[in-house]
Amino acid sequence: MASLAWIEDGRNGQVAATPNPSSIFPGEPRGTPEWQLLWAVPWYGRKNLRSHHELPSDQLAVHRILTFNCHEPYIHHLARLGLPLDVIDGLAGRLHRTWDHRSRPVPDNVRLIDLPNALAAGPYQAVIGHNITDLLAVKELSAPRILVLHVNLAARLEEEQPGLSTQEIAATLRQYLGAVGGVAVGVSQSKLKSWGIEGMVIEPPVDPDQYGGYRGELAVALRVANQVSVRRDRFAWDLHLSALDGLPWHWAGTDSEDSRAQPAESWQELKELYRSHRLFVHTAADKLEDGYNLALLEAMASGMPVVTTAHDNSPVSNGINGFVGSDAATLRAGVLRLLSDHELAQRMGAEARRAVIERFPVDRFCQRWHEALELAEAGAKKSHPASESKNKSKPKRSARQRKRR
């Protein structure tokens, strides 16, 4: 049976390196299904899972949601649910060990918390993990589990070479979620399908109030991408470079091996890049990635036209809100046309904004997430019926009955 120890981190599901599993718990007995995933939580150690500190009683986490600092833009969206969120911060093995304030500010209903205090602060209404490691880090907490699948499994297999098959990974994950009554949530239908398991699809939202004001006065193409050096195939990077060779373009993002990537220093600066640059460029391999990511949706919501590769789930319609192509020459022609025609870019950008606001509404995102929380709660009760009945409180006696005693 396969073991999962990958850590997705940072914006757009960035991946940080993890130790070889065979060096973590050598000789561990295979007594329970959980062992097959247990080594995925080496950072904290089993002893540390119990040596936590108490929080003040007025900060107990009843009715709170627990999640992890792994993907600040997505957590920012989760904050829209209107529920108080505890976000475990400061974990090792992450691209950004602590909350990256350049990416997003911390929402008002989010409390950053370390792992020991999170374990002390339970119970939680639910735990939302962004990888198996997250869920196992808090395995001692009794709460419904939800696993968000941000990345296509084929992309992870290609980039990380774990020596496991899709079938092995799917079987292990299916067994784990079945044991805990957990729910898998895919950020797209194609990404959920790639993992070979059943679950819910919750597409990301676009808030029209947070983006807009496109001007496009800079005749420069914009690309937003992180850690491209370790995922060139996923982002069809060679195609991107070929299409934009010799043309003006700006790369906003982080990359440990390529100094051309320049991260925006704040969310406001990122939004200004969307407003000022003429067009947005997105290339991706359709077998490894969706036809959109959060950055593309944000760009379209800002009013930017897009030049992109073809994909079944792309929100870009060729000739309406951007240009679509499958080769460098076609993509390059679209870029050149928008660079040379500001009015066309503005018209297409307006259509782009309308398209994503209609397709990715905030209210549907929130509704689907509340449904996922309810489903996870039901699954947890079904998988642990004995503990559920044990935890039911005894009927309270009336004041008269207590007085008779």
C-alpha positions as YAML, in Angstrom:
chain: A
units: angstrom
residues:
- id: 1
  name: MET
  ca: [0.00, 0.00, 0.00]
- id: 2
  name: ALA
  ca: [1.27, 3.46, -0.84]
- id: 3
  name: SER
  ca: [2.31, 6.15, 1.60]
- id: 4
  name: LEU
  ca: [1.67, 9.86, 1.05]
- id: 5
  name: ALA
  ca: [4.15, 12.37, 2.44]
- id: 6
  name: TRP
  ca: [4.04, 15.23, 0.02]
- id: 7
  name: ILE
  ca: [3.70, 18.74, 1.32]
- id: 8
  name: GLU
  ca: [1.94, 21.26, -0.87]
- id: 9
  name: ASP
  ca: [2.81, 24.77, 0.16]
- id: 10
  name: GLY
  ca: [2.54, 28.40, -0.76]
- id: 11
  name: ARG
  ca: [0.49, 29.98, -3.50]
- id: 12
  name: ASN
  ca: [-0.96, 27.71, -6.18]
- id: 13
  name: GLY
  ca: [-0.08, 24.58, -4.19]
- id: 14
  name: GLN
  ca: [3.68, 24.90, -4.14]
- id: 15
  name: VAL
  ca: [5.61, 21.83, -3.10]
- id: 16
  name: ALA
  ca: [8.41, 21.75, -0.57]
- id: 17
  name: ALA
  ca: [10.88, 18.88, -0.39]
- id: 18
  name: THR
  ca: [10.24, 16.16, 2.20]
- id: 19
  name: PRO
  ca: [12.53, 13.48, 3.61]
- id: 20
  name: ASN
  ca: [12.60, 9.97, 2.25]
- id: 21
  name: PRO
  ca: [9.88, 8.00, 4.06]
- id: 22
  name: SER
  ca: [12.12, 5.01, 4.74]
- id: 23
  name: SER
  ca: [14.29, 7.16, 7.03]
- id: 24
  name: ILE
  ca: [11.49, 8.41, 9.26]
- id: 25
  name: PHE
  ca: [10.17, 5.47, 11.29]
- id: 26
  name: PRO
  ca: [12.27, 2.42, 10.28]
- id: 27
  name: GLY
  ca: [10.82, -0.85, 11.49]
- id: 28
  name: GLU
  ca: [7.42, 0.59, 12.38]
- id: 29
  name: PRO
  ca: [4.87, -2.27, 12.62]
- id: 30
  name: ARG
  ca: [2.08, -2.23, 10.05]
- id: 31
  name: GLY
  ca: [-0.63, -2.77, 12.62]
- id: 32
  name: THR
  ca: [-3.28, -0.34, 11.38]
- id: 33
  name: PRO
  ca: [-4.19, 1.36, 8.09]
- id: 34
  name: GLU
  ca: [-3.02, 4.64, 9.60]
- id: 35
  name: TRP
  ca: [0.56, 3.36, 9.73]
- id: 36
  name: GLN
  ca: [0.66, 3.41, 5.94]
- id: 37
  name: LEU
  ca: [0.41, 7.20, 6.18]
- id: 38
  name: LEU
  ca: [1.91, 7.79, 9.62]
- id: 39
  name: TRP
  ca: [5.41, 8.63, 8.47]
- id: 40
  name: ALA
  ca: [3.98, 11.61, 6.64]
- id: 41
  name: VAL
  ca: [4.09, 13.63, 9.87]
- id: 42
  name: PRO
  ca: [7.78, 13.60, 10.83]
- id: 43
  name: TRP
  ca: [8.08, 17.32, 11.54]
- id: 44
  name: TYR
  ca: [6.33, 17.35, 14.87]
- id: 45
  name: GLY
  ca: [7.11, 13.94, 16.32]
- id: 46
  name: ARG
  ca: [4.72, 11.85, 18.34]
- id: 47
  name: LYS
  ca: [5.94, 13.18, 21.67]
- id: 48
  name: ASN
  ca: [5.34, 16.75, 20.57]
- id: 49
  name: LEU
  ca: [1.77, 15.86, 19.69]
- id: 50
  name: ARG
  ca: [1.06, 15.48, 23.40]
- id: 51
  name: SER
  ca: [3.28, 18.18, 24.88]
- id: 52
  name: HIS
  ca: [1.02, 21.11, 24.14]
- id: 53
  name: HIS
  ca: [0.27, 24.23, 26.15]
- id: 54
  name: GLU
  ca: [-3.10, 25.34, 27.40]
- id: 55
  name: LEU
  ca: [-4.89, 28.30, 25.88]
- id: 56
  name: PRO
  ca: [-6.93, 30.67, 28.04]
- id: 57
  name: SER
  ca: [-10.46, 29.35, 28.53]
- id: 58
  name: ASP
  ca: [-11.94, 32.28, 26.61]
- id: 59
  name: GLN
  ca: [-10.01, 31.19, 23.51]
- id: 60
  name: LEU
  ca: [-11.26, 27.62, 23.31]
- id: 61
  name: ALA
  ca: [-12.04, 26.62, 19.72]
- id: 62
  name: VAL
  ca: [-15.59, 25.24, 20.00]
- id: 63
  name: HIS
  ca: [-17.40, 25.92, 16.70]
- id: 64
  name: ARG
  ca: [-14.15, 26.99, 15.06]
- id: 65
  name: ILE
  ca: [-12.66, 25.48, 11.90]
- id: 66
  name: LEU
  ca: [-9.05, 24.32, 11.97]
- id: 67
  name: THR
  ca: [-6.89, 24.54, 8.84]
- id: 68
  name: PHE
  ca: [-3.24, 25.02, 7.91]
- id: 69
  name: ASN
  ca: [-1.06, 27.79, 6.56]
- id: 70
  name: CYS
  ca: [-0.39, 26.28, 3.18]
- id: 71
  name: HIS
  ca: [-2.10, 28.43, 0.58]
- id: 72
  name: GLU
  ca: [-2.86, 31.97, 1.75]
- id: 73
  name: PRO
  ca: [-5.12, 32.98, -1.18]
- id: 74
  name: TYR
  ca: [-7.27, 29.89, -0.69]
- id: 75
  name: ILE
  ca: [-7.49, 30.37, 3.08]
- id: 76
  name: HIS
  ca: [-8.54, 33.94, 2.34]
- id: 77
  name: HIS
  ca: [-11.46, 32.47, 0.40]
- id: 78
  name: LEU
  ca: [-12.30, 30.04, 3.23]
- id: 79
  name: ALA
  ca: [-12.61, 33.02, 5.55]
- id: 80
  name: ARG
  ca: [-15.67, 34.02, 3.49]
- id: 81
  name: LEU
  ca: [-17.63, 31.20, 5.10]
- id: 82
  name: GLY
  ca: [-18.22, 33.53, 8.03]
- id: 83
  name: LEU
  ca: [-16.83, 31.01, 10.53]
- id: 84
  name: PRO
  ca: [-13.92, 31.62, 12.90]
- id: 85
  name: LEU
  ca: [-10.79, 29.91, 11.56]
- id: 86
  name: ASP
  ca: [-7.72, 28.74, 13.41]
- id: 87
  name: VAL
  ca: [-4.79, 28.48, 10.98]
- id: 88
  name: ILE
  ca: [-1.82, 26.42, 12.12]
- id: 89
  name: ASP
  ca: [1.26, 28.49, 11.38]
- id: 90
  name: GLY
  ca: [4.99, 27.97, 11.78]
- id: 91
  name: LEU
  ca: [5.27, 24.40, 10.51]
- id: 92
  name: ALA
  ca: [8.52, 23.17, 9.04]
- id: 93
  name: GLY
  ca: [8.68, 21.80, 5.51]
- id: 94
  name: ARG
  ca: [6.77, 24.73, 3.98]
- id: 95
  name: LEU
  ca: [7.88, 27.13, 1.28]
- id: 96
  name: HIS
  ca: [6.78, 29.91, 3.65]
- id: 97
  name: ARG
  ca: [7.04, 28.70, 7.22]
- id: 98
  name: THR
  ca: [4.88, 31.54, 8.49]
- id: 99
  name: TRP
  ca: [1.98, 33.42, 6.92]
- id: 100
  name: ASP
  ca: [3.15, 35.29, 3.81]
- id: 101
  name: HIS
  ca: [1.70, 38.75, 4.34]
- id: 102
  name: ARG
  ca: [2.82, 39.77, 0.86]
- id: 103
  name: SER
  ca: [0.34, 37.32, -0.60]
- id: 104
  name: ARG
  ca: [-2.71, 38.19, 1.52]
- id: 105
  name: PRO
  ca: [-3.41, 39.99, 4.80]
- id: 106
  name: VAL
  ca: [-4.71, 37.84, 7.63]
- id: 107
  name: PRO
  ca: [-8.55, 38.02, 7.57]
- id: 108
  name: ASP
  ca: [-10.32, 39.35, 10.64]
- id: 109
  name: ASN
  ca: [-11.89, 35.97, 11.46]
- id: 110
  name: VAL
  ca: [-8.58, 34.10, 11.19]
- id: 111
  name: ARG
  ca: [-6.39, 33.37, 14.21]
- id: 112
  name: LEU
  ca: [-2.84, 32.17, 13.54]
- id: 113
  name: ILE
  ca: [-1.92, 29.44, 16.00]
- id: 114
  name: ASP
  ca: [0.91, 26.96, 16.45]
- id: 115
  name: LEU
  ca: [0.39, 23.21, 16.44]
- id: 116
  name: PRO
  ca: [0.60, 22.60, 20.22]
- id: 117
  name: ASN
  ca: [-1.97, 25.31, 20.93]
- id: 118
  name: ALA
  ca: [-4.24, 24.01, 18.18]
- id: 119
  name: LEU
  ca: [-4.20, 20.57, 19.80]
- id: 120
  name: ALA
  ca: [-5.00, 22.15, 23.15]
- id: 121
  name: ALA
  ca: [-7.74, 24.37, 21.76]
- id: 122
  name: GLY
  ca: [-10.05, 21.66, 20.41]
- id: 123
  name: PRO
  ca: [-12.70, 20.49, 19.88]
- id: 124
  name: TYR
  ca: [-13.19, 21.90, 16.39]
- id: 125
  name: GLN
  ca: [-16.20, 21.81, 14.14]
- id: 126
  name: ALA
  ca: [-13.97, 20.40, 11.38]
- id: 127
  name: VAL
  ca: [-10.37, 20.10, 10.24]
- id: 128
  name: ILE
  ca: [-9.56, 21.16, 6.68]
- id: 129
  name: GLY
  ca: [-6.25, 19.79, 5.43]
- id: 130
  name: HIS
  ca: [-4.49, 20.66, 2.21]
- id: 131
  name: ASN
  ca: [-2.55, 17.39, 2.19]
- id: 132
  name: ILE
  ca: [-2.48, 14.15, 4.16]
- id: 133
  name: THR
  ca: [0.33, 15.46, 6.35]
- id: 134
  name: ASP
  ca: [-1.96, 18.19, 7.63]
- id: 135
  name: LEU
  ca: [-4.64, 15.75, 8.74]
- id: 136
  name: LEU
  ca: [-2.18, 13.40, 10.40]
- id: 137
  name: ALA
  ca: [-0.54, 16.25, 12.32]
- id: 138
  name: VAL
  ca: [-3.79, 16.63, 14.25]
- id: 139
  name: LYS
  ca: [-4.79, 12.96, 14.28]
- id: 140
  name: GLU
  ca: [-5.41, 13.11, 18.03]
- id: 141
  name: LEU
  ca: [-8.15, 15.69, 17.58]
- id: 142
  name: SER
  ca: [-11.65, 14.31, 17.29]
- id: 143
  name: ALA
  ca: [-13.23, 16.30, 14.46]
- id: 144
  name: PRO
  ca: [-14.63, 15.74, 10.96]
- id: 145
  name: ARG
  ca: [-11.92, 15.71, 8.28]
- id: 146
  name: ILE
  ca: [-11.85, 17.40, 4.87]
- id: 147
  name: LEU
  ca: [-8.96, 17.06, 2.42]
- id: 148
  name: VAL
  ca: [-8.62, 19.70, -0.32]
- id: 149
  name: LEU
  ca: [-7.00, 18.48, -3.54]
- id: 150
  name: HIS
  ca: [-5.28, 21.50, -5.09]
- id: 151
  name: VAL
  ca: [-2.98, 19.70, -7.53]
- id: 152
  name: ASN
  ca: [-3.49, 17.20, -10.33]
- id: 153
  name: LEU
  ca: [-2.13, 13.81, -9.25]
- id: 154
  name: ALA
  ca: [-0.42, 13.22, -12.60]
- id: 155
  name: ALA
  ca: [1.49, 16.48, -12.14]
- id: 156
  name: ARG
  ca: [2.65, 15.45, -8.68]
- id: 157
  name: LEU
  ca: [3.76, 12.03, -9.88]
- id: 158
  name: GLU
  ca: [5.77, 13.60, -12.69]
- id: 159
  name: GLU
  ca: [7.37, 16.30, -10.56]
- id: 160
  name: GLU
  ca: [8.13, 14.32, -7.42]
- id: 161
  name: GLN
  ca: [8.78, 10.81, -8.75]
- id: 162
  name: PRO
  ca: [7.60, 8.99, -5.60]
- id: 163
  name: GLY
  ca: [7.83, 5.55, -7.20]
- id: 164
  name: LEU
  ca: [4.12, 4.92, -6.63]
- id: 165
  name: SER
  ca: [1.35, 4.30, -9.08]
- id: 166
  name: THR
  ca: [-1.87, 6.28, -9.37]
- id: 167
  name: GLN
  ca: [-3.78, 3.18, -8.28]
- id: 168
  name: GLU
  ca: [-1.67, 2.71, -5.14]
- id: 169
  name: ILE
  ca: [-2.08, 6.33, -4.10]
- id: 170
  name: ALA
  ca: [-5.81, 6.36, -4.79]
- id: 171
  name: ALA
  ca: [-6.31, 3.14, -2.81]
- id: 172
  name: THR
  ca: [-4.38, 4.48, 0.18]
- id: 173
  name: LEU
  ca: [-6.21, 7.79, 0.20]
- id: 174
  name: ARG
  ca: [-9.55, 6.08, -0.23]
- id: 175
  name: GLN
  ca: [-8.77, 3.79, 2.71]
- id: 176
  name: TYR
  ca: [-7.72, 6.68, 4.92]
- id: 177
  name: LEU
  ca: [-10.76, 8.84, 4.18]
- id: 178
  name: GLY
  ca: [-13.03, 5.84, 4.63]
- id: 179
  name: ALA
  ca: [-11.52, 5.07, 8.03]
- id: 180
  name: VAL
  ca: [-12.09, 8.58, 9.36]
- id: 181
  name: GLY
  ca: [-15.26, 9.36, 7.42]
- id: 182
  name: GLY
  ca: [-13.42, 12.16, 5.66]
- id: 183
  name: VAL
  ca: [-14.47, 14.12, 2.59]
- id: 184
  name: ALA
  ca: [-12.29, 14.92, -0.42]
- id: 185
  name: VAL
  ca: [-12.82, 18.31, -2.06]
- id: 186
  name: GLY
  ca: [-11.36, 18.96, -5.50]
- id: 187
  name: VAL
  ca: [-10.84, 22.56, -6.61]
- id: 188
  name: SER
  ca: [-11.91, 21.39, -10.08]
- id: 189
  name: GLN
  ca: [-13.56, 18.33, -11.58]
- id: 190
  name: SER
  ca: [-10.39, 17.37, -13.46]
- id: 191
  name: LYS
  ca: [-8.23, 17.52, -10.34]
- id: 192
  name: LEU
  ca: [-10.63, 15.43, -8.29]
- id: 193
  name: LYS
  ca: [-10.88, 12.90, -11.13]
- id: 194
  name: SER
  ca: [-7.09, 12.67, -11.39]
- id: 195
  name: TRP
  ca: [-6.94, 11.23, -7.86]
- id: 196
  name: GLY
  ca: [-9.38, 8.44, -8.67]
- id: 197
  name: ILE
  ca: [-11.56, 8.98, -5.61]
- id: 198
  name: GLU
  ca: [-15.07, 10.24, -4.99]
- id: 199
  name: GLY
  ca: [-15.65, 13.65, -3.50]
- id: 200
  name: MET
  ca: [-17.05, 17.11, -3.99]
- id: 201
  name: VAL
  ca: [-15.99, 19.75, -6.49]
- id: 202
  name: ILE
  ca: [-15.82, 23.32, -5.17]
- id: 203
  name: GLU
  ca: [-14.45, 25.78, -7.69]
- id: 204
  name: PRO
  ca: [-12.73, 28.90, -6.35]
- id: 205
  name: PRO
  ca: [-14.73, 32.14, -6.19]
- id: 206
  name: VAL
  ca: [-14.24, 35.53, -7.79]
- id: 207
  name: ASP
  ca: [-15.21, 38.60, -5.80]
- id: 208
  name: PRO
  ca: [-15.95, 41.49, -8.19]
- id: 209
  name: ASP
  ca: [-15.62, 43.97, -5.34]
- id: 210
  name: GLN
  ca: [-11.98, 43.09, -4.72]
- id: 211
  name: TYR
  ca: [-10.80, 43.36, -8.32]
- id: 212
  name: GLY
  ca: [-11.37, 45.77, -11.18]
- id: 213
  name: GLY
  ca: [-10.18, 49.12, -12.42]
- id: 214
  name: TYR
  ca: [-8.29, 47.76, -15.42]
- id: 215
  name: ARG
  ca: [-6.36, 50.37, -17.38]
- id: 216
  name: GLY
  ca: [-3.80, 48.37, -19.35]
- id: 217
  name: GLU
  ca: [-1.65, 51.37, -20.15]
- id: 218
  name: LEU
  ca: [1.55, 49.28, -20.00]
- id: 219
  name: ALA
  ca: [2.02, 47.41, -23.29]
- id: 220
  name: VAL
  ca: [3.49, 44.49, -21.37]
- id: 221
  name: ALA
  ca: [2.21, 40.93, -20.86]
- id: 222
  name: LEU
  ca: [1.88, 39.65, -17.29]
- id: 223
  name: ARG
  ca: [2.49, 36.13, -16.01]
- id: 224
  name: VAL
  ca: [1.89, 35.11, -12.38]
- id: 225
  name: ALA
  ca: [3.45, 31.76, -11.42]
- id: 226
  name: ASN
  ca: [5.48, 30.25, -8.59]
- id: 227
  name: GLN
  ca: [8.28, 27.68, -8.48]
- id: 228
  name: VAL
  ca: [8.23, 27.18, -12.23]
- id: 229
  name: SER
  ca: [11.68, 25.62, -12.19]
- id: 230
  name: VAL
  ca: [10.26, 22.46, -10.59]
- id: 231
  name: ARG
  ca: [7.08, 22.33, -12.68]
- id: 232
  name: ARG
  ca: [8.06, 23.38, -16.18]
- id: 233
  name: ASP
  ca: [5.93, 20.70, -17.83]
- id: 234
  name: ARG
  ca: [2.84, 21.53, -15.78]
- id: 235
  name: PHE
  ca: [3.05, 25.19, -16.78]
- id: 236
  name: ALA
  ca: [4.10, 24.42, -20.38]
- id: 237
  name: TRP
  ca: [6.96, 26.82, -19.68]
- id: 238
  name: ASP
  ca: [8.94, 26.15, -22.84]
- id: 239
  name: LEU
  ca: [5.85, 27.04, -24.84]
- id: 240
  name: HIS
  ca: [5.45, 30.22, -22.80]
- id: 241
  name: LEU
  ca: [9.06, 31.25, -23.41]
- id: 242
  name: SER
  ca: [8.83, 30.50, -27.11]
- id: 243
  name: ALA
  ca: [5.60, 32.45, -27.57]
- id: 244
  name: LEU
  ca: [6.92, 35.52, -25.72]
- id: 245
  name: ASP
  ca: [10.50, 35.45, -26.98]
- id: 246
  name: GLY
  ca: [11.60, 39.04, -27.58]
- id: 247
  name: LEU
  ca: [8.28, 40.51, -26.42]
- id: 248
  name: PRO
  ca: [7.83, 42.62, -23.26]
- id: 249
  name: TRP
  ca: [6.52, 40.54, -20.36]
- id: 250
  name: HIS
  ca: [6.71, 40.62, -16.57]
- id: 251
  name: TRP
  ca: [6.86, 37.58, -14.30]
- id: 252
  name: ALA
  ca: [5.30, 38.07, -10.88]
- id: 253
  name: GLY
  ca: [6.03, 35.22, -8.50]
- id: 254
  name: THR
  ca: [8.74, 33.34, -6.65]
- id: 255
  name: ASP
  ca: [11.25, 30.86, -8.03]
- id: 256
  name: SER
  ca: [14.30, 29.60, -6.19]
- id: 257
  name: GLU
  ca: [16.24, 29.02, -9.42]
- id: 258
  name: ASP
  ca: [15.20, 31.87, -11.72]
- id: 259
  name: SER
  ca: [15.83, 35.49, -10.76]
- id: 260
  name: ARG
  ca: [13.41, 36.78, -13.39]
- id: 261
  name: ALA
  ca: [10.55, 35.97, -11.01]
- id: 262
  name: GLN
  ca: [9.73, 39.03, -8.92]
- id: 263
  name: PRO
  ca: [7.12, 38.60, -6.16]
- id: 264
  name: ALA
  ca: [4.63, 41.38, -5.55]
- id: 265
  name: GLU
  ca: [5.36, 42.98, -2.20]
- id: 266
  name: SER
  ca: [1.69, 43.11, -1.25]
- id: 267
  name: TRP
  ca: [-1.77, 42.06, -2.40]
- id: 268
  name: GLN
  ca: [-2.39, 45.67, -3.38]
- id: 269
  name: GLU
  ca: [0.73, 45.66, -5.55]
- id: 270
  name: LEU
  ca: [-0.43, 42.44, -7.24]
- id: 271
  name: LYS
  ca: [-3.80, 44.01, -8.01]
- id: 272
  name: GLU
  ca: [-2.04, 47.04, -9.45]
- id: 273
  name: LEU
  ca: [-0.09, 44.73, -11.77]
- id: 274
  name: TYR
  ca: [-3.41, 43.34, -13.00]
- id: 275
  name: ARG
  ca: [-4.77, 46.84, -13.57]
- id: 276
  name: SER
  ca: [-1.76, 48.32, -15.33]
- id: 277
  name: HIS
  ca: [-0.50, 45.53, -17.63]
- id: 278
  name: ARG
  ca: [-2.09, 45.06, -21.02]
- id: 279
  name: LEU
  ca: [-2.80, 41.32, -20.94]
- id: 280
  name: PHE
  ca: [-2.39, 38.15, -18.91]
- id: 281
  name: VAL
  ca: [-0.65, 35.01, -20.22]
- id: 282
  name: HIS
  ca: [-1.39, 31.48, -19.02]
- id: 283
  name: THR
  ca: [0.11, 28.31, -20.45]
- id: 284
  name: ALA
  ca: [-0.44, 24.83, -19.04]
- id: 285
  name: ALA
  ca: [-0.31, 21.19, -20.09]
- id: 286
  name: ASP
  ca: [-3.92, 20.04, -20.28]
- id: 287
  name: LYS
  ca: [-3.06, 16.61, -18.82]
- id: 288
  name: LEU
  ca: [-1.36, 18.15, -15.79]
- id: 289
  name: GLU
  ca: [-3.21, 21.39, -15.02]
- id: 290
  name: ASP
  ca: [-6.53, 23.16, -15.39]
- id: 291
  name: GLY
  ca: [-7.25, 25.85, -17.93]
- id: 292
  name: TYR
  ca: [-7.13, 28.37, -15.10]
- id: 293
  name: ASN
  ca: [-5.63, 29.04, -11.69]
- id: 294
  name: LEU
  ca: [-6.41, 31.64, -9.05]
- id: 295
  name: ALA
  ca: [-4.13, 34.19, -10.70]
- id: 296
  name: LEU
  ca: [-5.90, 33.89, -14.06]
- id: 297
  name: LEU
  ca: [-9.30, 34.32, -12.40]
- id: 298
  name: GLU
  ca: [-8.05, 37.37, -10.52]
- id: 299
  name: ALA
  ca: [-6.65, 38.85, -13.73]
- id: 300
  name: MET
  ca: [-9.94, 38.36, -15.57]
- id: 301
  name: ALA
  ca: [-11.90, 39.78, -12.63]
- id: 302
  name: SER
  ca: [-9.65, 42.82, -12.83]
- id: 303
  name: GLY
  ca: [-10.67, 43.30, -16.46]
- id: 304
  name: MET
  ca: [-7.60, 41.83, -18.20]
- id: 305
  name: PRO
  ca: [-7.85, 39.96, -21.50]
- id: 306
  name: VAL
  ca: [-6.02, 36.61, -21.52]
- id: 307
  name: VAL
  ca: [-3.88, 34.71, -24.00]
- id: 308
  name: THR
  ca: [-3.86, 31.05, -23.02]
- id: 309
  name: THR
  ca: [-3.49, 27.45, -24.10]
- id: 310
  name: ALA
  ca: [-6.65, 25.44, -24.80]
- id: 311
  name: HIS
  ca: [-8.37, 23.46, -22.05]
- id: 312
  name: ASP
  ca: [-11.88, 22.08, -21.65]
- id: 313
  name: ASN
  ca: [-12.48, 24.01, -18.43]
- id: 314
  name: SER
  ca: [-10.85, 27.29, -19.45]
- id: 315
  name: PRO
  ca: [-12.99, 30.41, -18.91]
- id: 316
  name: VAL
  ca: [-11.33, 32.05, -21.92]
- id: 317
  name: SER
  ca: [-13.34, 32.14, -25.16]
- id: 318
  name: ASN
  ca: [-11.21, 32.69, -28.24]
- id: 319
  name: GLY
  ca: [-11.81, 36.08, -29.81]
- id: 320
  name: ILE
  ca: [-14.26, 37.18, -27.09]
- id: 321
  name: ASN
  ca: [-12.36, 37.68, -23.84]
- id: 322
  name: GLY
  ca: [-8.93, 36.70, -25.07]
- id: 323
  name: PHE
  ca: [-7.10, 34.43, -27.47]
- id: 324
  name: VAL
  ca: [-6.62, 30.66, -27.26]
- id: 325
  name: GLY
  ca: [-3.90, 28.67, -29.00]
- id: 326
  name: SER
  ca: [-2.06, 25.38, -28.86]
- id: 327
  name: ASP
  ca: [1.24, 26.46, -30.44]
- id: 328
  name: ALA
  ca: [3.72, 29.27, -29.93]
- id: 329
  name: ALA
  ca: [2.90, 31.06, -33.18]
- id: 330
  name: THR
  ca: [-0.82, 31.29, -32.38]
- id: 331
  name: LEU
  ca: [-0.20, 32.45, -28.83]
- id: 332
  name: ARG
  ca: [2.35, 34.98, -30.00]
- id: 333
  name: ALA
  ca: [-0.09, 36.39, -32.55]
- id: 334
  name: GLY
  ca: [-2.67, 36.91, -29.82]
- id: 335
  name: VAL
  ca: [-0.16, 38.65, -27.57]
- id: 336
  name: LEU
  ca: [1.00, 40.93, -30.38]
- id: 337
  name: ARG
  ca: [-2.54, 41.86, -31.30]
- id: 338
  name: LEU
  ca: [-3.40, 42.92, -27.75]
- id: 339
  name: LEU
  ca: [-0.09, 44.73, -27.23]
- id: 340
  name: SER
  ca: [-0.78, 46.81, -30.33]
- id: 341
  name: ASP
  ca: [-4.49, 47.48, -29.77]
- id: 342
  name: HIS
  ca: [-5.36, 49.02, -26.40]
- id: 343
  name: GLU
  ca: [-9.05, 49.44, -27.22]
- id: 344
  name: LEU
  ca: [-9.39, 45.78, -28.19]
- id: 345
  name: ALA
  ca: [-7.73, 44.81, -24.91]
- id: 346
  name: GLN
  ca: [-10.22, 46.93, -22.97]
- id: 347
  name: ARG
  ca: [-13.23, 45.42, -24.76]
- id: 348
  name: MET
  ca: [-12.00, 41.87, -24.31]
- id: 349
  name: GLY
  ca: [-11.08, 42.59, -20.69]
- id: 350
  name: ALA
  ca: [-14.61, 43.75, -19.94]
- id: 351
  name: GLU
  ca: [-15.92, 40.47, -21.35]
- id: 352
  name: ALA
  ca: [-13.37, 38.56, -19.30]
- id: 353
  name: ARG
  ca: [-14.57, 40.20, -16.10]
- id: 354
  name: ARG
  ca: [-18.22, 39.40, -16.89]
- id: 355
  name: ALA
  ca: [-17.39, 35.77, -17.68]
- id: 356
  name: VAL
  ca: [-15.58, 34.92, -14.44]
- id: 357
  name: ILE
  ca: [-18.00, 36.80, -12.20]
- id: 358
  name: GLU
  ca: [-20.84, 34.75, -13.67]
- id: 359
  name: ARG
  ca: [-19.05, 31.39, -13.59]
- id: 360
  name: PHE
  ca: [-17.28, 31.62, -10.21]
- id: 361
  name: PRO
  ca: [-19.71, 33.30, -7.79]
- id: 362
  name: VAL
  ca: [-18.80, 33.74, -4.14]
- id: 363
  name: ASP
  ca: [-22.20, 32.59, -2.85]
- id: 364
  name: ARG
  ca: [-21.93, 29.20, -4.58]
- id: 365
  name: PHE
  ca: [-18.44, 28.68, -3.15]
- id: 366
  name: CYS
  ca: [-19.71, 29.36, 0.36]
- id: 367
  name: GLN
  ca: [-22.81, 27.21, -0.10]
- id: 368
  name: ARG
  ca: [-20.80, 24.25, -1.36]
- id: 369
  name: TRP
  ca: [-18.32, 24.55, 1.50]
- id: 370
  name: HIS
  ca: [-21.11, 24.53, 4.08]
- id: 371
  name: GLU
  ca: [-22.43, 21.39, 2.38]
- id: 372
  name: ALA
  ca: [-18.94, 19.84, 2.61]
- id: 373
  name: LEU
  ca: [-18.78, 20.60, 6.34]
- id: 374
  name: GLU
  ca: [-22.17, 18.94, 6.87]
- id: 375
  name: LEU
  ca: [-21.11, 15.92, 4.83]
- id: 376
  name: ALA
  ca: [-17.87, 15.58, 6.80]
- id: 377
  name: GLU
  ca: [-19.78, 15.78, 10.08]
- id: 378
  name: ALA
  ca: [-22.13, 13.03, 8.95]
- id: 379
  name: GLY
  ca: [-19.19, 10.91, 7.78]
- id: 380
  name: ALA
  ca: [-17.39, 11.29, 11.09]
- id: 381
  name: LYS
  ca: [-20.47, 10.19, 13.03]
- id: 382
  name: LYS
  ca: [-20.96, 7.20, 10.74]
- id: 383
  name: SER
  ca: [-17.34, 6.04, 11.05]
- id: 384
  name: HIS
  ca: [-17.28, 6.39, 14.86]
- id: 385
  name: PRO
  ca: [-20.78, 5.46, 16.06]
- id: 386
  name: ALA
  ca: [-19.52, 4.09, 19.38]
- id: 387
  name: SER
  ca: [-17.65, 7.22, 20.34]
- id: 388
  name: GLU
  ca: [-20.58, 9.30, 19.22]
- id: 389
  name: SER
  ca: [-22.99, 7.53, 21.56]
- id: 390
  name: LYS
  ca: [-20.41, 7.61, 24.34]
- id: 391
  name: ASN
  ca: [-20.05, 11.36, 24.01]
- id: 392
  name: LYS
  ca: [-23.77, 12.05, 24.19]
- id: 393
  name: SER
  ca: [-24.53, 13.95, 27.33]
- id: 394
  name: LYS
  ca: [-26.81, 12.40, 29.93]
- id: 395
  name: PRO
  ca: [-30.27, 13.96, 30.29]
- id: 396
  name: LYS
  ca: [-30.19, 16.85, 32.68]
- id: 397
  name: ARG
  ca: [-32.28, 16.54, 35.83]
- id: 398
  name: SER
  ca: [-34.70, 19.27, 36.66]
- id: 399
  name: ALA
  ca: [-34.10, 21.57, 39.62]
- id: 400
  name: ARG
  ca: [-36.87, 19.75, 41.51]
- id: 401
  name: GLN
  ca: [-35.21, 16.35, 40.96]
- id: 402
  name: ARG
  ca: [-31.85, 17.71, 42.15]
- id: 403
  name: LYS
  ca: [-33.51, 19.18, 45.22]
- id: 404
  name: ARG
  ca: [-35.06, 15.80, 46.18]
- id: 405
  name: ARG
  ca: [-31.62, 14.27, 46.32]
...
